[in-house]
């Protein structure tokens, strides 16, 4: 957790009355009550207690459909002892100096905020109680709270939070490390299903998303980029474009991902986006792309095959002597697995609206990581980060794409070139597909050795991926602790690298969405060779319940076994059966095991049902949203595996233009049921946006093998 997100007594105190509010509460602004401009009658800014005793709670993190806009306020409201119907939720602006880390990525919102947000509510509640105790002249210990009021049961007296707010602000904030938190058995909001606050507006089509932004005097920008990734501008002939009525400007900009001083994007700004987009047909740009035209999907496959034929270039992890153990093994299993580049394919294409005025930049940005977007935009615009204001819009699909900020950097430069005019930059669908930050492709060559009892005694993996300057590019890494390496006596994980011109990025459950397929697919082959099913091989390989150190966090074998046993029980798993497959994976602090049931209909494989068991700790904060997150993860994973999703590149250029080239799951392809079970354990709650996705892919591949007898080692899967 960064220092910005750590709460203490001094940082809890803030003074700010605004908008008719009685009380404003902020958990992390470093501004004491004695600071210049501070007002002495306010506590802090996540919470605003209104005159009618309703309570406005700020949702600080970007909302991309993961439900954080409701989940984080639930934590505050629980400890503040409110009735949920009293709560009004508002999206905050992006300001990490005020709100701490504001990121939608890595399934980090729950583990990062589980205690701090509860402490916000609990500390405010304690100050309200202290104010009531003074007013009544009683011991604070004799007071309780309920539904936004302080109660004195002995006398029957009560005071609303609204009536106490001003007095409470004069109280000394409690030590947040020692503030009393509710016992989980007393929770009345946490653990209860709460519908998304934006759902009614979404159903009605009301403006919420970045693409919906409208401002007085708004102008529109369409983008022109080099077809080959990494190409930069040499010359622009814009005479024909500028002659078109309604065209305002042609601006060359830097996306933030090429060296400063070079432009890799040209913007056509007009009084409507349609005019700007059509004007691209008349724009002539000379590109410098000679260094990036030689890359292609066919070339990667050829180079990967050549690298796999030799020893790995470097080692990721070694234990024991894998070669000797393989030579002496009772059985040896070998297989090659691979997966393609993938696009994020967000339904809302990339966009950002910006206004530059009086040396300051104001933005309306659907960003998953606005703090990083602020830094990147300030860098390319040549302004100070503190001269930027970023308003967070709801995001129409992120999946990691909006952790990169080309759309913000481009919009900022456009606005700076046209001061006083709000500029909306909008990618069309082809722009979005052809200039994504792709999930990297990868190739694996596995060997495993079994002893006479069927135990894994040796494991080798030669992983081929992409690198620059000797280091794996973004999202192309493989963890040295990839299971089952840490529990096998003889292991050799090696890696070889090749180059690409494609920009890469994190896709939902980054690296895990690929590694789960290759490792769990291969382990199913190993299990078959051992005369076992995959769940039983996993149980035997996991061994006794314990924590295994390594990586960012330890791996708990008991928690892994818990979800394996749970899903097998709920699915009625009886060992290897026709039409059933199993997969397990640990990622983003979540342990998930899944069973997929398939049949063959009209010559094609059909997914009938998915069973899921997950361990995300001791609490499921918002059950309805948690279930939907798991179901959505499973559907997305099935889509990656079933629908032919892959990014193809020719002469440096991505060929996809629209969803006809990169299909998404439709309702008629979704399983009739995705049954979700949570296994609660005595560990702090963790996130849920990502860890349910990876296991469904190998579970599907293993199910297809069970019914067709054909082993699928390459994504996307052949579904007939």
C-alpha positions as CSV (number, residue, x, y, z in Angstrom):
1,X,0.0,0.0,0.0
2,X,1.4,3.4,-0.9
3,X,1.9,6.1,1.6
4,X,-1.0,8.0,0.0
5,X,-3.4,5.3,1.1
6,X,-2.3,5.0,4.7
7,X,-4.6,6.6,7.2
8,X,-3.5,8.3,10.5
9,X,-4.9,10.8,12.9
10,X,-3.4,13.8,11.3
11,X,-4.4,12.8,7.7
12,X,-7.9,12.1,8.9
13,X,-8.5,15.7,9.8
14,X,-9.7,18.0,7.0
15,X,-11.9,21.0,7.0
16,X,-14.3,21.6,4.1
17,X,-17.9,22.6,4.2
18,X,-19.5,22.8,0.7
19,X,-22.6,22.4,-1.3
20,X,-25.0,22.7,1.7
21,X,-23.4,19.8,3.4
22,X,-23.3,19.6,7.1
23,X,-20.2,17.4,7.4
24,X,-17.5,16.4,5.0
25,X,-15.2,13.5,5.8
26,X,-11.9,12.7,4.1
27,X,-9.6,9.8,4.9
28,X,-6.3,10.7,3.4
29,X,-5.8,14.3,2.6
30,X,-2.8,15.5,4.5
31,X,-4.3,18.8,5.7
32,X,-4.6,19.4,9.4
33,X,-7.4,21.4,11.0
34,X,-4.9,24.2,11.8
35,X,-3.7,24.4,8.1
36,X,-4.4,27.7,6.3
37,X,-7.9,27.7,4.8
38,X,-9.1,24.9,7.0
39,X,-12.5,25.2,8.6
40,X,-12.8,23.9,12.2
41,X,-16.2,22.2,11.8
42,X,-15.6,19.4,9.4
43,X,-14.0,15.9,9.8
44,X,-12.9,14.4,6.6
45,X,-14.0,14.0,2.5
46,X,-15.1,10.5,1.6
47,X,-18.3,11.2,3.6
48,X,-20.7,14.1,3.5
49,X,-23.5,14.1,6.0
50,X,-26.4,16.1,4.6
51,X,-29.0,18.3,6.4
52,X,-31.7,15.7,5.7
53,X,-29.5,13.0,7.4
54,X,-28.8,11.3,4.1
55,X,-25.1,10.6,3.7
56,X,-23.1,11.1,0.5
57,X,-20.2,8.7,0.2
58,X,-17.5,9.2,-2.4
59,X,-16.5,6.2,-4.5
60,X,-12.9,6.9,-5.3
61,X,-11.9,4.1,-7.7
62,X,-12.7,3.9,-11.5
63,X,-15.8,1.9,-12.2
64,X,-15.5,-0.5,-15.1
65,X,-18.4,-2.8,-14.3
66,X,-16.6,-4.6,-11.4
67,X,-18.9,-3.0,-8.9
68,X,-16.4,-1.0,-6.9
69,X,-18.5,2.1,-7.0
70,X,-20.9,0.3,-4.6
71,X,-18.4,-1.9,-2.8
72,X,-16.1,0.7,-1.4
73,X,-19.0,2.9,-0.1
74,X,-20.5,-0.3,1.5
75,X,-17.4,-0.6,3.7
76,X,-17.7,3.0,4.9
77,X,-21.4,2.8,5.4
78,X,-21.1,-0.4,7.4
79,X,-18.8,1.1,10.0
80,X,-20.6,4.4,10.1
81,X,-23.7,2.4,11.0
82,X,-26.1,3.7,8.3
83,X,-29.2,2.3,6.8
84,X,-28.3,1.6,3.1
85,X,-31.3,3.7,2.0
86,X,-29.6,6.7,3.5
87,X,-26.6,6.4,1.3
88,X,-26.0,8.5,-1.8
89,X,-23.0,7.5,-3.9
90,X,-20.9,9.9,-5.9
91,X,-17.9,9.3,-8.1
92,X,-14.9,11.3,-6.9
93,X,-12.4,13.0,-9.2
94,X,-9.0,11.6,-9.6
95,X,-6.6,12.9,-6.9
96,X,-4.4,10.4,-5.2
97,X,-3.1,13.1,-2.8
98,X,-6.6,13.2,-1.5
99,X,-8.0,9.7,-1.9
100,X,-5.0,7.5,-2.0
101,X,-4.5,5.0,-4.8
102,X,-7.3,5.1,-7.4
103,X,-6.8,2.1,-9.7
104,X,-9.1,-0.5,-11.4
105,X,-6.6,-3.3,-12.0
106,X,-5.0,-6.3,-10.4
107,X,-8.2,-7.1,-8.4
108,X,-6.6,-4.8,-5.8
109,X,-9.5,-2.7,-4.6
110,X,-10.7,-5.1,-1.9
111,X,-7.3,-6.0,-0.3
112,X,-6.1,-2.4,-0.5
113,X,-9.2,-0.8,1.0
114,X,-10.8,-3.5,3.2
115,X,-9.4,-1.9,6.4
116,X,-8.8,1.8,5.4
117,X,-12.4,2.4,4.2
118,X,-13.9,0.7,7.2
119,X,-11.6,2.8,9.4
120,X,-13.0,5.9,7.7
121,X,-16.5,5.0,8.7
122,X,-15.6,3.8,12.2
123,X,-13.6,6.9,13.0
124,X,-16.4,9.2,11.9
125,X,-18.8,7.2,14.0
126,X,-16.6,7.5,17.1
127,X,-16.4,11.3,16.7
128,X,-20.2,11.5,16.3
129,X,-20.6,9.5,19.5
130,X,-18.1,11.7,21.4
131,X,-20.1,14.8,20.4
132,X,-23.4,13.2,21.6
133,X,-21.8,12.2,24.9
134,X,-20.7,15.8,25.6
135,X,-24.1,17.1,24.6
136,X,-25.9,14.7,27.0
137,X,-23.2,14.7,29.6
138,X,-22.9,10.9,29.6
139,X,-20.1,8.4,29.2
140,X,-19.5,7.6,25.5
141,X,-19.4,3.9,26.3
142,X,-23.1,4.0,27.2
143,X,-24.0,5.1,23.6
144,X,-24.7,3.1,20.5
145,X,-25.6,3.9,16.9
146,X,-28.1,2.7,14.3
147,X,-29.5,4.0,11.0
148,X,-27.6,7.3,11.1
149,X,-28.4,8.2,14.7
150,X,-26.6,8.1,18.1
151,X,-28.8,6.4,20.8
152,X,-28.8,6.5,24.6
153,X,-30.8,3.5,25.5
154,X,-31.0,4.3,29.2
155,X,-32.9,7.6,28.6
156,X,-34.4,6.7,25.3
157,X,-32.8,9.8,23.7
158,X,-31.4,9.9,20.1
159,X,-29.7,12.4,17.9
160,X,-29.3,12.2,14.1
161,X,-25.9,12.4,12.6
162,X,-26.9,15.6,10.8
163,X,-27.7,17.3,14.1
164,X,-24.3,16.2,15.5
165,X,-22.1,16.9,12.5
166,X,-20.8,20.3,13.4
167,X,-20.0,19.4,17.0
168,X,-18.4,16.2,16.0
169,X,-16.0,18.0,13.7
170,X,-14.4,19.7,16.8
171,X,-13.6,16.3,18.4
172,X,-10.1,14.9,18.3
173,X,-9.9,12.2,15.6
174,X,-9.3,8.8,17.0
175,X,-6.1,6.8,16.3
176,X,-7.1,4.9,13.2
177,X,-4.8,2.0,14.0
178,X,-6.8,1.5,17.2
179,X,-10.3,2.5,16.2
180,X,-12.9,-0.1,17.1
181,X,-14.3,-2.0,14.1
182,X,-17.5,-4.1,14.0
183,X,-17.4,-7.8,14.6
184,X,-18.3,-9.4,11.3
185,X,-21.3,-11.1,13.0
186,X,-22.8,-7.6,13.4
187,X,-22.5,-6.6,9.7
188,X,-25.7,-5.4,8.2
189,X,-24.4,-4.1,4.9
190,X,-21.3,-6.1,4.2
191,X,-22.4,-9.5,3.0
192,X,-25.7,-8.2,1.7
193,X,-26.4,-7.9,-2.0
194,X,-26.6,-4.3,-3.3
195,X,-27.5,-3.4,-6.9
196,X,-25.1,-1.2,-8.8
197,X,-25.9,2.5,-8.3
198,X,-25.6,3.2,-12.1
199,X,-27.9,0.4,-13.2
200,X,-31.0,2.5,-13.6
201,X,-29.2,5.1,-15.7
202,X,-27.6,2.4,-17.8
203,X,-31.0,0.8,-18.5
204,X,-32.4,4.2,-19.5
205,X,-29.3,5.0,-21.7
206,X,-28.5,8.1,-19.6
207,X,-25.0,9.6,-20.2
208,X,-22.4,8.1,-17.9
209,X,-19.5,7.0,-20.0
210,X,-16.6,8.9,-21.4
211,X,-18.1,8.6,-24.9
212,X,-21.2,10.4,-23.7
213,X,-19.4,13.6,-22.8
214,X,-21.0,16.8,-24.0
215,X,-19.6,20.3,-23.3
216,X,-20.5,23.7,-24.7
217,X,-18.4,24.4,-27.8
218,X,-17.2,20.8,-28.0
219,X,-15.1,19.9,-31.0
220,X,-14.2,16.4,-32.2
221,X,-11.0,14.7,-33.1
222,X,-10.5,11.5,-35.2
223,X,-7.1,9.8,-35.1
224,X,-4.8,8.7,-37.9
225,X,-2.1,6.2,-37.0
226,X,0.7,4.4,-38.9
227,X,-0.7,1.1,-40.0
228,X,2.5,-0.6,-38.9
229,X,2.9,-0.3,-35.1
230,X,5.7,2.0,-34.1
231,X,5.8,4.1,-37.3
232,X,6.3,7.8,-36.9
233,X,5.4,10.9,-38.9
234,X,7.8,12.1,-41.6
235,X,5.5,14.5,-43.5
236,X,1.8,15.6,-43.6
237,X,-0.1,16.9,-46.6
238,X,-3.3,18.3,-45.1
239,X,-4.3,20.9,-47.7
240,X,-7.2,18.9,-48.9
241,X,-8.4,18.2,-45.4
242,X,-8.2,21.8,-44.2
243,X,-10.4,22.9,-47.2
244,X,-13.3,20.8,-45.9
245,X,-16.0,22.9,-44.3
246,X,-16.1,22.2,-40.6
247,X,-12.5,21.0,-40.2
248,X,-10.8,23.1,-37.6
249,X,-7.3,21.8,-37.4
250,X,-4.8,19.0,-38.2
251,X,-2.5,18.3,-35.3
252,X,0.4,15.9,-35.1
253,X,0.9,14.4,-31.6
254,X,2.8,11.9,-29.5
255,X,0.8,9.0,-28.1
256,X,3.2,8.8,-25.2
257,X,4.6,5.5,-26.4
258,X,7.3,6.7,-28.8
259,X,10.2,9.0,-27.9
260,X,9.3,12.6,-27.2
261,X,9.9,14.9,-30.1
262,X,8.4,12.4,-32.5
263,X,4.7,12.1,-33.6
264,X,3.0,8.8,-34.2
265,X,-0.6,10.1,-34.4
266,X,-2.3,12.8,-36.5
267,X,-5.6,14.3,-35.3
268,X,-8.2,15.8,-37.5
269,X,-10.4,18.2,-35.5
270,X,-13.8,19.2,-36.8
271,X,-17.1,20.4,-35.6
272,X,-18.5,16.8,-35.7
273,X,-16.8,13.5,-35.3
274,X,-18.3,12.2,-38.6
275,X,-16.7,15.1,-40.5
276,X,-13.4,14.5,-38.8
277,X,-13.5,10.8,-39.5
278,X,-14.5,11.2,-43.2
279,X,-11.8,13.8,-43.6
280,X,-9.2,11.1,-42.9
281,X,-9.7,9.8,-46.5
282,X,-8.1,13.0,-47.8
283,X,-5.2,13.2,-45.4
284,X,-1.8,12.2,-46.8
285,X,0.8,11.1,-44.3
286,X,4.3,9.8,-45.0
287,X,5.4,7.4,-42.3
288,X,8.8,6.2,-41.1
289,X,7.9,2.5,-40.7
290,X,10.9,0.7,-42.3
291,X,12.0,-0.8,-39.0
292,X,8.6,-2.3,-38.1
293,X,7.2,-3.7,-41.4
294,X,9.0,-7.1,-41.1
295,X,6.9,-8.4,-38.2
296,X,4.1,-11.0,-38.8
297,X,2.3,-13.8,-37.1
298,X,3.8,-16.3,-39.5
299,X,7.2,-15.0,-38.6
300,X,6.7,-15.3,-34.9
301,X,5.6,-18.9,-35.3
302,X,8.6,-19.8,-37.4
303,X,11.0,-18.1,-35.0
304,X,9.4,-19.7,-31.9
305,X,9.8,-23.1,-33.5
306,X,13.4,-22.4,-34.1
307,X,14.0,-21.3,-30.5
308,X,12.2,-24.3,-29.0
309,X,14.5,-26.6,-30.9
310,X,17.4,-25.3,-28.8
311,X,18.2,-24.8,-25.1
312,X,16.5,-21.8,-23.4
313,X,18.4,-18.5,-23.6
314,X,18.0,-17.9,-19.8
315,X,16.8,-19.6,-16.7
316,X,13.7,-18.6,-14.7
317,X,13.8,-21.3,-12.0
318,X,15.8,-24.4,-11.3
319,X,15.6,-27.0,-8.5
320,X,17.3,-30.4,-8.4
321,X,18.4,-32.0,-11.7
322,X,15.4,-32.2,-14.0
323,X,17.3,-33.8,-16.9
324,X,18.6,-36.6,-14.7
325,X,15.2,-37.2,-13.1
326,X,13.6,-37.3,-16.6
327,X,16.1,-39.9,-17.7
328,X,15.3,-42.1,-14.7
329,X,11.5,-41.5,-14.7
330,X,9.1,-44.4,-15.0
331,X,7.1,-42.4,-17.5
332,X,7.8,-39.2,-19.5
333,X,5.1,-36.9,-20.9
334,X,6.0,-34.2,-23.5
335,X,3.8,-31.6,-25.2
336,X,3.9,-28.2,-26.8
337,X,1.3,-25.5,-26.0
338,X,0.7,-22.1,-27.5
339,X,-1.6,-19.1,-27.4
340,X,-2.0,-16.0,-29.6
341,X,-2.0,-12.2,-29.2
342,X,-5.3,-11.0,-28.0
343,X,-7.1,-7.6,-28.1
344,X,-9.1,-6.2,-25.3
345,X,-12.1,-5.5,-27.5
346,X,-13.8,-3.0,-25.2
347,X,-17.4,-2.2,-26.2
348,X,-16.7,1.5,-25.6
349,X,-13.8,2.5,-27.8
350,X,-11.0,4.6,-26.4
351,X,-11.9,8.2,-25.9
352,X,-11.1,11.3,-23.8
353,X,-12.3,14.8,-23.6
354,X,-9.9,17.6,-22.6
355,X,-10.0,21.4,-22.2
356,X,-6.8,23.5,-21.9
357,X,-7.4,27.0,-20.5
358,X,-5.2,29.5,-18.7
359,X,-2.3,27.0,-18.6
360,X,-4.3,24.3,-16.9
361,X,-5.7,21.1,-18.3
362,X,-9.1,19.6,-17.4
363,X,-10.0,16.1,-18.6
364,X,-12.9,13.7,-18.6
365,X,-11.3,10.3,-18.8
366,X,-12.4,6.7,-18.7
367,X,-9.1,5.7,-17.2
368,X,-8.4,2.6,-15.1
369,X,-5.3,4.2,-13.6
370,X,-5.8,8.0,-13.6
371,X,-2.7,8.7,-11.5
372,X,-0.5,7.1,-14.2
373,X,-2.6,8.8,-16.9
374,X,-1.9,12.2,-15.2
375,X,1.8,11.6,-15.1
376,X,2.0,10.5,-18.8
377,X,-0.2,13.3,-20.1
378,X,1.7,15.9,-18.2
379,X,4.9,14.6,-19.6
380,X,3.9,14.7,-23.2
381,X,2.1,18.0,-22.8
382,X,4.9,19.7,-21.0
383,X,2.8,20.8,-18.0
384,X,2.9,20.1,-14.3
385,X,0.8,17.2,-13.1
386,X,-0.8,19.5,-10.4
387,X,-2.1,21.7,-13.2
388,X,-4.4,18.9,-14.3
389,X,-7.9,18.1,-13.1
390,X,-9.2,14.7,-14.0
391,X,-12.9,13.8,-13.8
392,X,-13.5,10.0,-13.8
393,X,-16.3,8.8,-16.1
394,X,-17.8,5.3,-16.0
395,X,-15.9,3.0,-18.3
396,X,-17.6,0.8,-20.9
397,X,-15.1,-2.0,-20.6
398,X,-11.5,-1.9,-19.5
399,X,-10.0,-5.4,-19.0
400,X,-6.6,-3.7,-18.7
401,X,-6.7,-1.7,-21.9
402,X,-7.3,1.5,-20.0
403,X,-4.3,1.0,-17.8
404,X,-2.4,2.5,-20.7
405,X,-3.1,6.1,-21.5
406,X,-2.5,7.0,-25.2
407,X,-6.1,8.4,-25.4
408,X,-5.4,10.8,-22.5
409,X,-2.0,11.9,-23.9
410,X,-3.5,12.5,-27.3
411,X,-6.5,14.4,-26.0
412,X,-4.2,16.6,-23.8
413,X,-2.1,17.6,-26.7
414,X,-5.1,18.3,-28.9
415,X,-6.6,20.5,-26.2
416,X,-3.3,22.4,-25.7
417,X,-3.2,23.0,-29.5
418,X,-6.7,24.5,-29.3
419,X,-6.8,26.4,-26.0
420,X,-10.3,27.3,-24.8
421,X,-12.0,24.6,-26.9
422,X,-13.0,21.3,-25.3
423,X,-11.8,18.5,-27.6
424,X,-13.2,15.0,-27.6
425,X,-10.8,12.4,-29.1
426,X,-12.6,9.2,-30.2
427,X,-11.2,6.0,-31.7
428,X,-13.4,4.1,-34.1
429,X,-13.6,0.4,-33.9
430,X,-10.8,-0.2,-36.4
431,X,-8.5,2.2,-34.6
432,X,-9.2,0.4,-31.4
433,X,-8.5,-3.1,-32.8
434,X,-5.4,-2.1,-34.7
435,X,-3.8,0.1,-32.1
436,X,-4.5,-1.8,-28.9
437,X,-1.9,-2.9,-26.2
438,X,-2.2,-6.6,-26.9
439,X,-2.0,-9.7,-24.6
440,X,1.3,-11.2,-25.9
441,X,1.4,-14.6,-27.6
442,X,3.5,-17.4,-26.1
443,X,4.9,-20.9,-26.8
444,X,5.7,-23.6,-24.3
445,X,7.6,-26.9,-24.6
446,X,6.9,-29.2,-21.6
447,X,8.4,-32.4,-20.3
448,X,7.3,-34.1,-17.1
449,X,8.6,-37.3,-15.4
450,X,6.6,-39.6,-13.2
451,X,7.8,-42.2,-10.8
452,X,6.3,-45.7,-10.5
453,X,3.6,-44.4,-8.1
454,X,2.5,-41.7,-10.5
455,X,4.0,-38.8,-8.6
456,X,5.6,-35.9,-10.6
457,X,9.4,-36.1,-10.0
458,X,10.6,-33.8,-12.8
459,X,9.1,-30.8,-14.8
460,X,10.7,-28.8,-17.6
461,X,9.2,-25.8,-19.5
462,X,10.9,-23.9,-22.3
463,X,8.8,-20.7,-22.7
464,X,9.2,-18.6,-25.8
465,X,8.0,-15.0,-25.5
466,X,8.8,-11.4,-26.4
467,X,11.4,-9.1,-25.0
468,X,13.2,-5.8,-25.6
469,X,16.7,-5.1,-24.4
470,X,16.8,-8.5,-22.8
471,X,13.8,-8.0,-20.6
472,X,10.2,-9.4,-21.2
473,X,7.9,-6.8,-22.6
474,X,4.8,-5.7,-20.7
475,X,2.6,-8.8,-19.8
476,X,5.0,-11.3,-21.3
477,X,6.4,-12.4,-18.0
478,X,6.2,-15.9,-16.5
479,X,6.5,-16.3,-12.7
480,X,9.4,-18.4,-11.5
481,X,6.9,-19.9,-9.0
482,X,4.4,-21.1,-11.6
483,X,2.7,-24.1,-10.1
484,X,3.6,-26.9,-9.7
485,X,7.2,-25.9,-9.9
486,X,7.6,-25.1,-6.2
487,X,6.4,-28.5,-5.0
488,X,8.2,-30.7,-7.6
489,X,11.7,-31.9,-6.6
490,X,13.4,-31.4,-10.0
491,X,12.3,-28.4,-12.0
492,X,13.8,-26.4,-14.9
493,X,11.9,-23.4,-16.2
494,X,13.7,-21.6,-19.0
495,X,12.8,-18.8,-21.4
496,X,13.8,-17.6,-24.8
497,X,13.0,-14.2,-26.3
498,X,12.2,-12.7,-29.7
499,X,11.2,-9.2,-30.9
500,X,7.9,-7.7,-31.9
501,X,6.8,-4.2,-32.9
502,X,3.4,-4.6,-31.2
503,X,2.6,-2.7,-28.1
504,X,1.5,-5.0,-25.4
505,X,-0.5,-4.7,-22.2
506,X,-2.3,-6.4,-19.4
507,X,-5.5,-8.3,-20.3
508,X,-7.9,-9.4,-17.6
509,X,-6.0,-11.8,-15.3
510,X,-2.7,-10.9,-17.1
511,X,-0.3,-13.8,-17.7
512,X,-2.7,-16.0,-15.7
513,X,-5.2,-16.2,-18.6
514,X,-2.5,-17.9,-20.6
515,X,-0.5,-19.8,-18.0
516,X,-3.6,-21.5,-16.6
517,X,-4.3,-23.0,-20.0
518,X,-0.9,-24.3,-20.8
519,X,0.0,-25.6,-17.3
520,X,-3.4,-27.1,-16.4
521,X,-3.8,-28.5,-19.9
522,X,-0.4,-30.2,-19.7
523,X,-1.1,-31.4,-16.1
524,X,-4.3,-33.1,-17.4
525,X,-2.1,-35.1,-19.8
526,X,0.3,-35.9,-16.9
527,X,-2.6,-37.0,-14.8
528,X,-3.8,-39.3,-17.5
529,X,-0.4,-40.9,-17.8
530,X,-0.4,-41.4,-14.1
531,X,-3.8,-43.2,-14.2
532,X,-5.4,-40.3,-12.4
533,X,-7.8,-37.5,-13.0
534,X,-6.5,-33.9,-12.7
535,X,-8.2,-33.1,-9.3
536,X,-6.6,-36.1,-7.8
537,X,-3.2,-35.4,-9.3
538,X,-3.5,-31.8,-7.9
539,X,-4.3,-33.1,-4.5
540,X,-1.4,-35.4,-4.4
541,X,1.0,-32.8,-5.8
542,X,-0.2,-30.1,-3.4
543,X,0.5,-32.3,-0.4
544,X,-0.1,-31.2,3.2
545,X,-1.8,-27.9,4.0
546,X,0.9,-25.2,4.2
547,X,2.1,-21.9,2.8
548,X,4.8,-22.0,0.1
549,X,6.8,-18.8,0.0
550,X,7.8,-17.2,-3.3
551,X,6.6,-14.7,-5.8
552,X,4.7,-11.7,-4.5
553,X,2.6,-13.6,-2.1
554,X,2.8,-17.1,-0.6
555,X,0.7,-19.9,-2.1
556,X,-1.4,-21.9,0.3
557,X,-1.9,-25.5,-0.6
558,X,-4.8,-26.0,1.8
559,X,-6.8,-23.2,0.2
560,X,-6.1,-24.7,-3.2
561,X,-7.3,-28.1,-2.1
562,X,-10.3,-26.5,-0.5
563,X,-11.7,-25.1,-3.8
564,X,-10.7,-28.3,-5.7
565,X,-12.7,-30.4,-3.2
566,X,-15.6,-27.9,-3.2
567,X,-16.1,-27.8,-6.9
568,X,-15.8,-31.5,-7.3
569,X,-18.4,-32.0,-4.7
570,X,-20.8,-29.5,-6.1
571,X,-20.4,-30.8,-9.7
572,X,-20.6,-34.5,-8.6
573,X,-17.2,-35.2,-10.1
574,X,-16.5,-38.9,-10.3
575,X,-13.2,-38.9,-12.0
576,X,-12.6,-39.0,-15.7
577,X,-16.0,-38.7,-17.4
578,X,-17.0,-38.1,-21.0
579,X,-17.9,-34.4,-21.5
580,X,-16.3,-33.0,-18.3
581,X,-13.1,-31.1,-17.7
582,X,-11.4,-29.6,-14.7
583,X,-9.1,-26.6,-14.2
584,X,-7.6,-24.8,-11.2
585,X,-5.6,-21.6,-10.8
586,X,-4.4,-19.2,-8.2
587,X,-4.1,-15.6,-9.3
588,X,-4.6,-12.1,-7.9
589,X,-4.9,-13.6,-4.4
590,X,-7.9,-15.8,-5.4
591,X,-8.0,-19.6,-5.5
592,X,-10.4,-20.9,-8.1
593,X,-11.4,-24.4,-9.4
594,X,-13.8,-25.0,-12.2
595,X,-15.6,-27.8,-13.9
596,X,-17.0,-27.4,-17.5
597,X,-19.6,-29.8,-18.9
598,X,-19.9,-30.0,-22.7
599,X,-21.9,-31.9,-25.3
600,X,-21.7,-32.2,-29.1
601,X,-24.6,-30.8,-31.0
602,X,-24.9,-30.4,-34.7
603,X,-21.2,-31.4,-35.1
604,X,-20.0,-28.7,-32.7
605,X,-19.0,-28.6,-29.0
606,X,-21.5,-26.8,-26.8
607,X,-20.8,-25.7,-23.3
608,X,-23.8,-26.7,-21.1
609,X,-22.7,-25.8,-17.6
610,X,-19.8,-24.4,-15.6
611,X,-19.3,-25.1,-11.9
612,X,-17.1,-22.6,-10.0
613,X,-15.6,-22.7,-6.5
614,X,-13.6,-19.8,-5.2
615,X,-11.7,-18.8,-2.1
616,X,-11.4,-15.0,-1.7
617,X,-11.1,-15.0,2.0
618,X,-13.4,-14.4,4.9
619,X,-16.0,-12.1,3.4
620,X,-17.9,-11.7,0.2
621,X,-18.7,-8.0,0.4
622,X,-21.5,-7.7,-2.2
623,X,-22.7,-11.2,-3.0
624,X,-24.8,-10.4,-6.1
625,X,-21.9,-8.5,-7.7
626,X,-19.4,-11.2,-6.7
627,X,-21.5,-13.8,-8.4
628,X,-21.8,-11.7,-11.5
629,X,-18.1,-11.0,-11.5
630,X,-17.4,-14.8,-11.5
631,X,-20.0,-15.5,-14.2
632,X,-18.6,-12.7,-16.4
633,X,-15.1,-14.0,-15.9
634,X,-16.1,-17.5,-17.0
635,X,-18.0,-16.1,-20.0
636,X,-15.0,-14.0,-21.1
637,X,-12.6,-16.9,-20.7
638,X,-14.9,-19.2,-22.7
639,X,-15.0,-16.5,-25.4
640,X,-11.2,-16.4,-25.6
641,X,-11.1,-20.1,-26.0
642,X,-14.1,-20.9,-28.2
643,X,-14.7,-18.0,-30.6
644,X,-11.5,-17.9,-32.7
645,X,-10.2,-14.9,-30.9
646,X,-6.7,-14.0,-32.0
647,X,-4.8,-11.1,-33.4
648,X,-3.1,-11.7,-36.7
649,X,-0.3,-9.5,-38.0
650,X,1.0,-9.1,-41.5
651,X,3.9,-6.8,-42.6
652,X,3.8,-5.1,-39.2
653,X,0.0,-4.4,-39.5
654,X,-2.8,-5.9,-37.4
655,X,-5.5,-7.2,-39.8
656,X,-8.6,-7.0,-37.5
657,X,-11.1,-4.3,-38.3
658,X,-14.2,-5.0,-36.2
659,X,-16.0,-7.7,-34.2
660,X,-16.4,-9.7,-37.4
661,X,-12.7,-10.4,-37.1
662,X,-12.7,-10.8,-33.3
663,X,-16.0,-12.2,-32.1
664,X,-17.4,-11.7,-28.6
665,X,-19.6,-14.2,-26.7
666,X,-23.3,-13.8,-27.6
667,X,-26.2,-14.9,-25.4
668,X,-26.9,-18.0,-27.3
669,X,-23.4,-19.2,-26.7
670,X,-23.4,-18.7,-22.9
671,X,-23.9,-21.9,-20.8
672,X,-27.4,-22.4,-19.4
673,X,-25.9,-22.1,-15.9
674,X,-22.7,-21.0,-14.2
675,X,-23.0,-22.2,-10.7
676,X,-20.9,-20.2,-8.2
677,X,-19.8,-21.2,-4.7
678,X,-17.5,-19.3,-2.4
679,X,-15.4,-21.2,0.1
680,X,-14.9,-18.9,3.1
681,X,-11.6,-19.1,5.0
682,X,-10.0,-17.1,7.8
683,X,-8.0,-14.8,5.5
684,X,-8.5,-11.2,4.7
685,X,-10.9,-10.6,1.8
686,X,-9.3,-10.3,-1.7
687,X,-10.4,-9.1,-5.1
688,X,-12.6,-10.8,-7.7
689,X,-12.4,-9.1,-11.1
690,X,-9.8,-11.5,-12.5
691,X,-9.1,-14.8,-10.7
692,X,-12.2,-16.7,-11.8
693,X,-11.2,-16.3,-15.5
694,X,-8.1,-18.4,-16.0
695,X,-9.3,-21.9,-14.9
696,X,-12.3,-22.0,-17.2
697,X,-10.0,-22.2,-20.3
698,X,-8.1,-25.4,-19.4
699,X,-11.3,-26.9,-18.0
700,X,-13.0,-26.4,-21.4
701,X,-10.0,-27.8,-23.3
702,X,-9.9,-30.8,-21.0
703,X,-13.6,-31.3,-21.4
704,X,-13.3,-31.3,-25.2
705,X,-10.6,-33.9,-25.0
706,X,-12.8,-36.1,-22.8
707,X,-15.6,-36.1,-25.4
708,X,-13.6,-36.0,-28.7
709,X,-10.4,-37.8,-27.8
710,X,-8.5,-34.9,-29.4
711,X,-6.0,-33.0,-27.2
712,X,-6.1,-29.3,-27.8
713,X,-2.8,-27.5,-27.1
714,X,-3.4,-24.3,-29.0
715,X,-5.7,-21.3,-28.4
716,X,-8.2,-20.6,-29.7
717,X,-9.6,-24.1,-29.5
718,X,-11.0,-26.0,-32.4
719,X,-14.6,-26.4,-31.4
720,X,-15.6,-29.3,-33.7
